Structures are given as C-alpha cells and as structure tokens.
Amino acid sequence: MITSIRTGILAACVAAAFAAPVAHAQEVKGNAEAAANKVSMCTGCHGIPGYHTAFPKVYHVPKIGGQQPVYIMNALKAYKAGERSHPSMNAIAASLSEQDMADLAAYYSGGPK
C-alpha cells in the first residue's frame, strides 16, 4: 500500500514537472516588432558578419538570424540560469524577462539581420 502511494505521488510530481513548463511556454508569445528596440545589445556582436571577439578568448560569434525561436529561447534561458557560460551573454540574459527573450527569438527567427 505504501509503495502504491509513493508511486502515485511520484507520478503526480513527474506529471506536474512536465506540465508546468509546457503551459508556461505557451503563455509567452514573441513579438518581432517589440524586439526592434531590444536588439541593440545583440547587434554589436551578432550583427557583424564574420565577427570575432577577444573576450574571454578569441572565438567566432555565432549567427543568430534565421535560427529557430525555440533554440534562441533555450539558449537565452540557459545563459540566464548559468547553464551556458559566457560573461557577456550571462550578463545580457540576466537582464532579460521571458517576454524580452520571446520577442528577441521572434525577431531573429525571421531571417538574417
């Protein structure tokens, strides 16, 4: 009996864990036009063809124009959470709301910028 109660509780927790992010993700819809005033922090690096940066090391800056919105959202969330590491991106993502991220994802998924 205790095992079935534990199994039921575990199943409910797993269901809640998977349901909450999906429901929340559907609430935030990006607006590409709203992002037009938010992209200045992005274009300094991502808007320059062939750009390389020298901090914290020399590397090629990835092109984000034309990426899938879900990729951009996931990357920004990972930078904000510290799951991806780059000083500039961590700082920028930390300042973004989920709506800002959705707007930027909508803007950049529309093609090269």
A tleap script that builds the chain and sets N, CA, C and O, in Angstrom:
source leaprc.protein.ff14SB
mol = sequence {
  NMET ILE THR SER ILE ARG THR GLY ILE LEU
  ALA ALA CYS VAL ALA ALA ALA PHE ALA ALA
  PRO VAL ALA HIE ALA GLN GLU VAL LYS GLY
  ASN ALA GLU ALA ALA ALA ASN LYS VAL SER
  MET CYS THR GLY CYS HIE GLY ILE PRO GLY
  TYR HIE THR ALA PHE PRO LYS VAL TYR HIE
  VAL PRO LYS ILE GLY GLY GLN GLN PRO VAL
  TYR ILE MET ASN ALA LEU LYS ALA TYR LYS
  ALA GLY GLU ARG SER HIE PRO SER MET ASN
  ALA ILE ALA ALA SER LEU SER GLU GLN ASP
  MET ALA ASP LEU ALA ALA TYR TYR SER GLY
  GLY PRO CLYS
}
set mol.1.N position { 0.817 -1.191 0.000 }
set mol.1.CA position { 0.000 0.000 0.000 }
set mol.1.C position { 0.865 1.260 0.000 }
set mol.1.O position { 0.616 2.190 -0.768 }
set mol.2.N position { 1.892 1.286 0.873 }
set mol.2.CA position { 2.777 2.456 0.915 }
set mol.2.C position { 3.493 2.631 -0.416 }
set mol.2.O position { 3.691 3.754 -0.880 }
set mol.3.N position { 3.879 1.518 -1.027 }
set mol.3.CA position { 4.558 1.596 -2.325 }
set mol.3.C position { 3.638 2.201 -3.376 }
set mol.3.O position { 4.091 3.015 -4.181 }
set mol.4.N position { 2.377 1.834 -3.396 }
set mol.4.CA position { 1.465 2.396 -4.385 }
set mol.4.C position { 1.193 3.874 -4.131 }
set mol.4.O position { 0.996 4.642 -5.073 }
set mol.5.N position { 1.183 4.273 -2.857 }
set mol.5.CA position { 1.021 5.695 -2.537 }
set mol.5.C position { 2.236 6.471 -3.020 }
set mol.5.O position { 2.097 7.531 -3.631 }
set mol.6.N position { 3.426 5.948 -2.750 }
set mol.6.CA position { 4.658 6.608 -3.219 }
set mol.6.C position { 4.677 6.693 -4.740 }
set mol.6.O position { 5.048 7.720 -5.309 }
set mol.7.N position { 4.276 5.609 -5.390 }
set mol.7.CA position { 4.253 5.604 -6.852 }
set mol.7.C position { 3.274 6.654 -7.370 }
set mol.7.O position { 3.567 7.348 -8.344 }
set mol.8.N position { 2.125 6.774 -6.731 }
set mol.8.CA position { 1.143 7.780 -7.137 }
set mol.8.C position { 1.655 9.193 -6.948 }
set mol.8.O position { 1.465 10.052 -7.809 }
set mol.9.N position { 2.309 9.433 -5.814 }
set mol.9.CA position { 2.880 10.761 -5.546 }
set mol.9.C position { 3.973 11.076 -6.547 }
set mol.9.O position { 4.036 12.185 -7.079 }
set mol.10.N position { 4.837 10.097 -6.808 }
set mol.10.CA position { 5.918 10.294 -7.777 }
set mol.10.C position { 5.340 10.596 -9.161 }
set mol.10.O position { 5.819 11.495 -9.852 }
set mol.11.N position { 4.325 9.856 -9.560 }
set mol.11.CA position { 3.710 10.075 -10.873 }
set mol.11.C position { 3.101 11.470 -10.958 }
set mol.11.O position { 3.216 12.136 -11.987 }
set mol.12.N position { 2.454 11.915 -9.885 }
set mol.12.CA position { 1.862 13.255 -9.868 }
set mol.12.C position { 2.938 14.331 -9.962 }
set mol.12.O position { 2.767 15.322 -10.671 }
set mol.13.N position { 4.040 14.138 -9.254 }
set mol.13.CA position { 5.144 15.114 -9.301 }
set mol.13.C position { 5.765 15.180 -10.688 }
set mol.13.O position { 6.045 16.267 -11.195 }
set mol.14.N position { 5.979 14.030 -11.298 }
set mol.14.CA position { 6.553 13.999 -12.645 }
set mol.14.C position { 5.600 14.677 -13.633 }
set mol.14.O position { 6.032 15.470 -14.469 }
set mol.15.N position { 4.316 14.368 -13.536 }
set mol.15.CA position { 3.336 14.989 -14.430 }
set mol.15.C position { 3.315 16.502 -14.253 }
set mol.15.O position { 3.251 17.241 -15.236 }
set mol.16.N position { 3.368 16.966 -13.014 }
set mol.16.CA position { 3.364 18.411 -12.751 }
set mol.16.C position { 4.620 19.069 -13.281 }
set mol.16.O position { 4.565 20.170 -13.829 }
set mol.17.N position { 5.750 18.405 -13.123 }
set mol.17.CA position { 7.020 18.969 -13.590 }
set mol.17.C position { 7.030 19.144 -15.093 }
set mol.17.O position { 7.569 20.128 -15.601 }
set mol.18.N position { 6.439 18.199 -15.813 }
set mol.18.CA position { 6.412 18.316 -17.264 }
set mol.18.C position { 5.290 19.214 -17.757 }
set mol.18.O position { 5.433 19.850 -18.802 }
set mol.19.N position { 4.201 19.282 -17.051 }
set mol.19.CA position { 3.068 20.094 -17.482 }
set mol.19.C position { 3.324 21.578 -17.271 }
set mol.19.O position { 2.955 22.388 -18.121 }
set mol.20.N position { 3.939 21.948 -16.175 }
set mol.20.CA position { 4.132 23.366 -15.854 }
set mol.20.C position { 4.968 24.098 -16.897 }
set mol.20.O position { 4.542 25.156 -17.360 }
set mol.21.N position { 6.161 23.582 -17.300 }
set mol.21.CA position { 6.934 24.320 -18.296 }
set mol.21.C position { 6.216 24.439 -19.638 }
set mol.21.O position { 6.326 25.465 -20.309 }
set mol.22.N position { 5.491 23.411 -20.032 }
set mol.22.CA position { 4.800 23.454 -21.315 }
set mol.22.C position { 3.706 24.513 -21.281 }
set mol.22.O position { 3.578 25.315 -22.207 }
set mol.23.N position { 2.924 24.513 -20.218 }
set mol.23.CA position { 1.856 25.509 -20.106 }
set mol.23.C position { 2.433 26.909 -20.047 }
set mol.23.O position { 1.900 27.825 -20.673 }
set mol.24.N position { 3.517 27.089 -19.300 }
set mol.24.CA position { 4.135 28.403 -19.176 }
set mol.24.C position { 4.727 28.858 -20.507 }
set mol.24.O position { 4.614 30.030 -20.866 }
set mol.25.N position { 5.355 27.947 -21.239 }
set mol.25.CA position { 5.970 28.307 -22.511 }
set mol.25.C position { 4.915 28.790 -23.505 }
set mol.25.O position { 5.205 29.640 -24.347 }
set mol.26.N position { 3.703 28.263 -23.417 }
set mol.26.CA position { 2.657 28.660 -24.334 }
set mol.26.C position { 2.115 30.045 -24.005 }
set mol.26.O position { 1.522 30.687 -24.871 }
set mol.27.N position { 2.300 30.519 -22.784 }
set mol.27.CA position { 1.790 31.819 -22.373 }
set mol.27.C position { 2.559 32.975 -23.011 }
set mol.27.O position { 1.973 34.020 -23.292 }
set mol.28.N position { 3.840 32.805 -23.240 }
set mol.28.CA position { 4.686 33.886 -23.733 }
set mol.28.C position { 4.818 33.773 -25.246 }
set mol.28.O position { 5.399 32.821 -25.767 }
set mol.29.N position { 4.274 34.755 -25.932 }
set mol.29.CA position { 4.360 34.788 -27.395 }
set mol.29.C position { 5.236 35.964 -27.782 }
set mol.29.O position { 5.027 37.086 -27.322 }
set mol.30.N position { 6.221 35.697 -28.633 }
set mol.30.CA position { 7.139 36.739 -29.040 }
set mol.30.C position { 6.547 37.702 -30.048 }
set mol.30.O position { 5.690 37.338 -30.853 }
set mol.31.N position { 7.017 38.934 -29.989 }
set mol.31.CA position { 6.583 39.983 -30.900 }
set mol.31.C position { 7.830 40.585 -31.540 }
set mol.31.O position { 8.578 41.320 -30.895 }
set mol.32.N position { 8.044 40.267 -32.806 }
set mol.32.CA position { 9.243 40.727 -33.509 }
set mol.32.C position { 9.327 42.251 -33.552 }
set mol.32.O position { 10.421 42.810 -33.463 }
set mol.33.N position { 8.200 42.923 -33.685 }
set mol.33.CA position { 8.201 44.390 -33.731 }
set mol.33.C position { 8.627 44.979 -32.390 }
set mol.33.O position { 9.328 45.991 -32.350 }
set mol.34.N position { 8.209 44.350 -31.293 }
set mol.34.CA position { 8.596 44.838 -29.967 }
set mol.34.C position { 10.091 44.663 -29.735 }
set mol.34.O position { 10.694 45.406 -28.961 }
set mol.35.N position { 10.686 43.685 -30.404 }
set mol.35.CA position { 12.117 43.430 -30.228 }
set mol.35.C position { 12.991 44.468 -30.925 }
set mol.35.O position { 14.177 44.583 -30.617 }
set mol.36.N position { 12.432 45.207 -31.841 }
set mol.36.CA position { 13.225 46.190 -32.584 }
set mol.36.C position { 13.953 47.158 -31.653 }
set mol.36.O position { 15.038 47.634 -31.986 }
set mol.37.N position { 13.371 47.451 -30.500 }
set mol.37.CA position { 14.012 48.347 -29.533 }
set mol.37.C position { 14.887 47.606 -28.533 }
set mol.37.O position { 15.471 48.228 -27.645 }
set mol.38.N position { 14.985 46.289 -28.663 }
set mol.38.CA position { 15.744 45.481 -27.706 }
set mol.38.C position { 17.007 44.858 -28.306 }
set mol.38.O position { 17.811 44.273 -27.580 }
set mol.39.N position { 17.184 44.977 -29.608 }
set mol.39.CA position { 18.267 44.254 -30.271 }
set mol.39.C position { 19.621 44.966 -30.238 }
set mol.39.O position { 20.621 44.397 -30.674 }
set mol.40.N position { 19.671 46.178 -29.737 }
set mol.40.CA position { 20.943 46.906 -29.755 }
set mol.40.C position { 22.031 46.156 -28.988 }
set mol.40.O position { 23.206 46.236 -29.346 }
set mol.41.N position { 21.656 45.439 -27.954 }
set mol.41.CA position { 22.649 44.690 -27.187 }
set mol.41.C position { 23.127 43.453 -27.943 }
set mol.41.O position { 24.153 42.872 -27.590 }
set mol.42.N position { 22.400 43.047 -28.971 }
set mol.42.CA position { 22.751 41.853 -29.750 }
set mol.42.C position { 23.592 42.194 -30.983 }
set mol.42.O position { 24.550 41.495 -31.311 }
set mol.43.N position { 23.216 43.280 -31.655 }
set mol.43.CA position { 23.838 43.598 -32.943 }
set mol.43.C position { 25.304 43.960 -32.837 }
set mol.43.O position { 26.033 43.829 -33.820 }
set mol.44.N position { 25.759 44.408 -31.686 }
set mol.44.CA position { 27.171 44.738 -31.524 }
set mol.44.C position { 28.097 43.567 -31.798 }
set mol.44.O position { 29.248 43.760 -32.189 }
set mol.45.N position { 27.602 42.353 -31.593 }
set mol.45.CA position { 28.397 41.150 -31.858 }
set mol.45.C position { 27.756 40.295 -32.952 }
set mol.45.O position { 28.417 39.923 -33.922 }
set mol.46.N position { 26.475 39.988 -32.792 }
set mol.46.CA position { 25.809 39.065 -33.707 }
set mol.46.C position { 25.409 39.711 -35.019 }
set mol.46.O position { 25.042 39.004 -35.957 }
set mol.47.N position { 25.468 41.020 -35.117 }
set mol.47.CA position { 25.063 41.699 -36.343 }
set mol.47.C position { 26.203 42.047 -37.271 }
set mol.47.O position { 25.993 42.723 -38.279 }
set mol.48.N position { 27.406 41.602 -36.955 }
set mol.48.CA position { 28.577 41.929 -37.777 }
set mol.48.C position { 29.057 40.655 -38.467 }
set mol.48.O position { 29.564 39.755 -37.797 }
set mol.49.N position { 28.911 40.557 -39.788 }
set mol.49.CA position { 29.332 39.336 -40.497 }
set mol.49.C position { 30.804 39.010 -40.244 }
set mol.49.O position { 31.674 39.873 -40.353 }
set mol.50.N position { 31.061 37.751 -39.905 }
set mol.50.CA position { 32.425 37.289 -39.687 }
set mol.50.C position { 33.071 37.799 -38.418 }
set mol.50.O position { 34.288 37.692 -38.268 }
set mol.51.N position { 32.296 38.349 -37.501 }
set mol.51.CA position { 32.848 38.956 -36.288 }
set mol.51.C position { 33.481 37.921 -35.366 }
set mol.51.O position { 32.963 36.819 -35.184 }
set mol.52.N position { 34.598 38.303 -34.800 }
set mol.52.CA position { 35.286 37.520 -33.777 }
set mol.52.C position { 35.467 38.426 -32.575 }
set mol.52.O position { 35.707 39.625 -32.721 }
set mol.53.N position { 35.354 37.861 -31.404 }
set mol.53.CA position { 35.551 38.638 -30.194 }
set mol.53.C position { 36.797 38.138 -29.483 }
set mol.53.O position { 37.236 37.012 -29.717 }
set mol.54.N position { 37.352 38.940 -28.640 }
set mol.54.CA position { 38.586 38.565 -27.952 }
set mol.54.C position { 38.376 38.424 -26.451 }
set mol.54.O position { 39.352 38.367 -25.702 }
set mol.55.N position { 37.126 38.366 -25.991 }
set mol.55.CA position { 36.898 38.216 -24.561 }
set mol.55.C position { 35.841 37.171 -24.317 }
set mol.55.O position { 34.775 37.278 -24.924 }
set mol.56.N position { 36.031 36.210 -23.517 }
set mol.56.CA position { 37.220 35.926 -22.708 }
set mol.56.C position { 38.328 35.261 -23.504 }
set mol.56.O position { 39.451 35.150 -23.013 }
set mol.57.N position { 38.046 34.819 -24.710 }
set mol.57.CA position { 39.066 34.288 -25.619 }
set mol.57.C position { 38.620 34.614 -27.034 }
set mol.57.O position { 37.476 35.021 -27.237 }
set mol.58.N position { 39.489 34.446 -28.010 }
set mol.58.CA position { 39.125 34.732 -29.391 }
set mol.58.C position { 38.247 33.595 -29.909 }
set mol.58.O position { 38.638 32.429 -29.862 }
set mol.59.N position { 37.083 33.935 -30.392 }
set mol.59.CA position { 36.189 32.950 -30.986 }
set mol.59.C position { 35.251 33.655 -31.953 }
set mol.59.O position { 35.050 34.868 -31.886 }
set mol.60.N position { 34.686 32.865 -32.847 }
set mol.60.CA position { 33.726 33.375 -33.825 }
set mol.60.C position { 32.375 33.539 -33.136 }
set mol.60.O position { 31.938 32.644 -32.412 }
set mol.61.N position { 31.723 34.652 -33.348 }
set mol.61.CA position { 30.404 34.903 -32.774 }
set mol.61.C position { 29.365 34.238 -33.684 }
set mol.61.O position { 29.359 34.485 -34.890 }
set mol.62.N position { 28.496 33.407 -33.128 }
set mol.62.CA position { 27.533 32.702 -33.978 }
set mol.62.C position { 26.480 33.619 -34.576 }
set mol.62.O position { 26.089 34.622 -33.979 }
set mol.63.N position { 26.038 33.256 -35.749 }
set mol.63.CA position { 24.962 33.959 -36.434 }
set mol.63.C position { 23.649 33.518 -35.787 }
set mol.63.O position { 23.408 32.318 -35.656 }
set mol.64.N position { 22.806 34.450 -35.386 }
set mol.64.CA position { 21.538 34.062 -34.775 }
set mol.64.C position { 20.338 34.372 -35.664 }
set mol.64.O position { 19.251 33.840 -35.436 }
set mol.65.N position { 20.515 35.220 -36.669 }
set mol.65.CA position { 19.424 35.500 -37.599 }
set mol.65.C position { 19.046 34.245 -38.361 }
set mol.65.O position { 19.904 33.601 -38.965 }
set mol.66.N position { 17.769 33.892 -38.340 }
set mol.66.CA position { 17.296 32.703 -39.036 }
set mol.66.C position { 17.243 31.456 -38.166 }
set mol.66.O position { 16.777 30.410 -38.617 }
set mol.67.N position { 17.712 31.550 -36.927 }
set mol.67.CA position { 17.632 30.411 -36.011 }
set mol.67.C position { 16.176 30.176 -35.616 }
set mol.67.O position { 15.349 31.082 -35.709 }
set mol.68.N position { 15.874 28.982 -35.185 }
set mol.68.CA position { 14.540 28.654 -34.698 }
set mol.68.C position { 14.273 29.394 -33.391 }
set mol.68.O position { 15.175 29.502 -32.560 }
set mol.69.N position { 13.061 29.904 -33.185 }
set mol.69.CA position { 12.758 30.639 -31.949 }
set mol.69.C position { 13.014 29.809 -30.686 }
set mol.69.O position { 13.499 30.338 -29.686 }
set mol.70.N position { 12.694 28.525 -30.729 }
set mol.70.CA position { 12.885 27.687 -29.545 }
set mol.70.C position { 14.375 27.575 -29.201 }
set mol.70.O position { 14.736 27.522 -28.026 }
set mol.71.N position { 15.233 27.541 -30.214 }
set mol.71.CA position { 16.681 27.492 -29.974 }
set mol.71.C position { 17.144 28.773 -29.274 }
set mol.71.O position { 17.897 28.720 -28.301 }
set mol.72.N position { 16.694 29.908 -29.771 }
set mol.72.CA position { 17.094 31.190 -29.194 }
set mol.72.C position { 16.589 31.307 -27.762 }
set mol.72.O position { 17.330 31.718 -26.870 }
set mol.73.N position { 15.336 30.948 -27.544 }
set mol.73.CA position { 14.770 30.987 -26.187 }
set mol.73.C position { 15.563 30.088 -25.239 }
set mol.73.O position { 15.938 30.504 -24.143 }
set mol.74.N position { 15.813 28.854 -25.673 }
set mol.74.CA position { 16.540 27.914 -24.819 }
set mol.74.C position { 17.944 28.403 -24.514 }
set mol.74.O position { 18.421 28.264 -23.388 }
set mol.75.N position { 18.608 28.974 -25.507 }
set mol.75.CA position { 19.964 29.478 -25.285 }
set mol.75.C position { 19.947 30.640 -24.296 }
set mol.75.O position { 20.760 30.671 -23.372 }
set mol.76.N position { 19.043 31.586 -24.473 }
set mol.76.CA position { 18.967 32.728 -23.555 }
set mol.76.C position { 18.632 32.290 -22.133 }
set mol.76.O position { 19.211 32.791 -21.169 }
set mol.77.N position { 17.693 31.350 -22.007 }
set mol.77.CA position { 17.347 30.837 -20.674 }
set mol.77.C position { 18.534 30.132 -20.029 }
set mol.77.O position { 18.762 30.266 -18.826 }
set mol.78.N position { 19.289 29.383 -20.827 }
set mol.78.CA position { 20.459 28.676 -20.296 }
set mol.78.C position { 21.544 29.664 -19.856 }
set mol.78.O position { 22.194 29.448 -18.833 }
set mol.79.N position { 21.747 30.736 -20.612 }
set mol.79.CA position { 22.708 31.766 -20.187 }
set mol.79.C position { 22.236 32.427 -18.898 }
set mol.79.O position { 23.032 32.654 -17.987 }
set mol.80.N position { 20.949 32.735 -18.820 }
set mol.80.CA position { 20.412 33.386 -17.627 }
set mol.80.C position { 20.554 32.487 -16.397 }
set mol.80.O position { 20.845 32.970 -15.303 }
set mol.81.N position { 20.349 31.198 -16.576 }
set mol.81.CA position { 20.434 30.239 -15.469 }
set mol.81.C position { 21.872 29.841 -15.146 }
set mol.81.O position { 22.118 29.165 -14.148 }
set mol.82.N position { 22.824 30.257 -15.985 }
set mol.82.CA position { 24.218 29.879 -15.769 }
set mol.82.C position { 24.558 28.496 -16.295 }
set mol.82.O position { 25.638 27.977 -16.017 }
set mol.83.N position { 23.647 27.892 -17.055 }
set mol.83.CA position { 23.892 26.570 -17.630 }
set mol.83.C position { 24.803 26.644 -18.850 }
set mol.83.O position { 25.460 25.663 -19.199 }
set mol.84.N position { 24.842 27.801 -19.495 }
set mol.84.CA position { 25.807 28.092 -20.566 }
set mol.84.C position { 26.647 29.234 -20.040 }
set mol.84.O position { 26.151 30.110 -19.331 }
set mol.85.N position { 27.916 29.221 -20.388 }
set mol.85.CA position { 28.809 30.195 -19.781 }
set mol.85.C position { 29.515 31.070 -20.803 }
set mol.85.O position { 30.287 30.591 -21.634 }
set mol.86.N position { 29.236 32.334 -20.723 }
set mol.86.CA position { 29.970 33.381 -21.437 }
set mol.86.C position { 29.651 34.671 -20.692 }
set mol.86.O position { 28.479 35.022 -20.553 }
set mol.87.N position { 30.670 35.385 -20.209 }
set mol.87.CA position { 30.416 36.561 -19.369 }
set mol.87.C position { 29.453 37.577 -19.971 }
set mol.87.O position { 28.547 38.050 -19.285 }
set mol.88.N position { 29.634 37.916 -21.235 }
set mol.88.CA position { 28.750 38.914 -21.854 }
set mol.88.C position { 27.330 38.384 -21.982 }
set mol.88.O position { 26.373 39.083 -21.651 }
set mol.89.N position { 27.189 37.158 -22.458 }
set mol.89.CA position { 25.864 36.588 -22.644 }
set mol.89.C position { 25.162 36.342 -21.313 }
set mol.89.O position { 23.952 36.545 -21.207 }
set mol.90.N position { 25.904 35.908 -20.298 }
set mol.90.CA position { 25.295 35.710 -18.979 }
set mol.90.C position { 24.736 37.032 -18.448 }
set mol.90.O position { 23.630 37.070 -17.909 }
set mol.91.N position { 25.499 38.106 -18.601 }
set mol.91.CA position { 25.055 39.416 -18.109 }
set mol.91.C position { 23.861 39.929 -18.896 }
set mol.91.O position { 22.914 40.454 -18.310 }
set mol.92.N position { 23.894 39.787 -20.202 }
set mol.92.CA position { 22.781 40.259 -21.027 }
set mol.92.C position { 21.523 39.456 -20.718 }
set mol.92.O position { 20.459 40.033 -20.494 }
set mol.93.N position { 21.636 38.136 -20.704 }
set mol.93.CA position { 20.469 37.289 -20.452 }
set mol.93.C position { 19.883 37.538 -19.064 }
set mol.93.O position { 18.669 37.452 -18.878 }
set mol.94.N position { 20.735 37.844 -18.094 }
set mol.94.CA position { 20.255 38.106 -16.733 }
set mol.94.C position { 19.320 39.308 -16.698 }
set mol.94.O position { 18.446 39.399 -15.836 }
set mol.95.N position { 19.509 40.232 -17.642 }
set mol.95.CA position { 18.683 41.441 -17.656 }
set mol.95.C position { 17.372 41.261 -18.426 }
set mol.95.O position { 16.538 42.165 -18.439 }
set mol.96.N position { 17.185 40.115 -19.062 }
set mol.96.CA position { 16.020 39.899 -19.917 }
set mol.96.C position { 14.883 39.205 -19.180 }
set mol.96.O position { 15.098 38.271 -18.408 }
set mol.97.N position { 13.680 39.679 -19.433 }
set mol.97.CA position { 12.490 38.968 -18.952 }
set mol.97.C position { 12.195 37.851 -19.956 }
set mol.97.O position { 12.781 37.804 -21.037 }
set mol.98.N position { 11.296 36.970 -19.589 }
set mol.98.CA position { 10.908 35.916 -20.525 }
set mol.98.C position { 10.235 36.525 -21.759 }
set mol.98.O position { 10.387 36.000 -22.863 }
set mol.99.N position { 9.497 37.620 -21.586 }
set mol.99.CA position { 8.874 38.290 -22.726 }
set mol.99.C position { 9.944 38.889 -23.640 }
set mol.99.O position { 9.828 38.811 -24.863 }
set mol.100.N position { 10.985 39.488 -23.053 }
set mol.100.CA position { 12.089 40.016 -23.867 }
set mol.100.C position { 12.707 38.900 -24.702 }
set mol.100.O position { 12.963 39.072 -25.893 }
set mol.101.N position { 12.944 37.755 -24.064 }
set mol.101.CA position { 13.548 36.615 -24.764 }
set mol.101.C position { 12.643 36.153 -25.909 }
set mol.101.O position { 13.126 35.877 -27.008 }
set mol.102.N position { 11.345 36.070 -25.658 }
set mol.102.CA position { 10.404 35.648 -26.699 }
set mol.102.C position { 10.384 36.650 -27.848 }
set mol.102.O position { 10.319 36.256 -29.013 }
set mol.103.N position { 10.439 37.932 -27.532 }
set mol.103.CA position { 10.459 38.970 -28.569 }
set mol.103.C position { 11.725 38.866 -29.410 }
set mol.103.O position { 11.664 38.943 -30.637 }
set mol.104.N position { 12.868 38.691 -28.759 }
set mol.104.CA position { 14.134 38.551 -29.489 }
set mol.104.C position { 14.123 37.296 -30.348 }
set mol.104.O position { 14.607 37.314 -31.480 }
set mol.105.N position { 13.578 36.212 -29.822 }
set mol.105.CA position { 13.501 34.965 -30.583 }
set mol.105.C position { 12.626 35.150 -31.819 }
set mol.105.O position { 12.962 34.653 -32.894 }
set mol.106.N position { 11.514 35.854 -31.679 }
set mol.106.CA position { 10.633 36.118 -32.820 }
set mol.106.C position { 11.343 36.988 -33.851 }
set mol.106.O position { 11.232 36.749 -35.053 }
set mol.107.N position { 12.060 37.981 -33.387 }
set mol.107.CA position { 12.774 38.894 -34.275 }
set mol.107.C position { 13.858 38.165 -35.075 }
set mol.107.O position { 13.898 38.256 -36.302 }
set mol.108.N position { 14.721 37.451 -34.380 }
set mol.108.CA position { 15.849 36.803 -35.052 }
set mol.108.C position { 15.454 35.574 -35.850 }
set mol.108.O position { 16.160 35.209 -36.791 }
set mol.109.N position { 14.360 34.931 -35.511 }
set mol.109.CA position { 13.938 33.752 -36.287 }
set mol.109.C position { 13.408 34.156 -37.657 }
set mol.109.O position { 13.228 33.305 -38.528 }
set mol.110.N position { 13.160 35.437 -37.852 }
set mol.110.CA position { 12.644 35.932 -39.128 }
set mol.110.C position { 13.672 35.991 -40.232 }
set mol.110.O position { 13.332 36.383 -41.348 }
set mol.111.N position { 14.893 35.627 -39.980 }
set mol.111.CA position { 15.913 35.616 -41.018 }
set mol.111.C position { 17.096 36.489 -40.663 }
set mol.111.O position { 17.138 37.067 -39.577 }
set mol.112.N position { 18.062 36.592 -41.568 }
set mol.112.CA position { 19.286 37.351 -41.310 }
set mol.112.C position { 18.977 38.811 -40.960 }
set mol.112.O position { 18.089 39.437 -41.540 }
set mol.113.N position { 19.723 39.317 -40.014 }
set mol.113.CA position { 19.547 40.705 -39.573 }
set mol.113.C position { 20.865 41.421 -39.715 }
set mol.113.O position { 20.959 42.608 -39.402 }
savepdb mol mol.pdb
quit
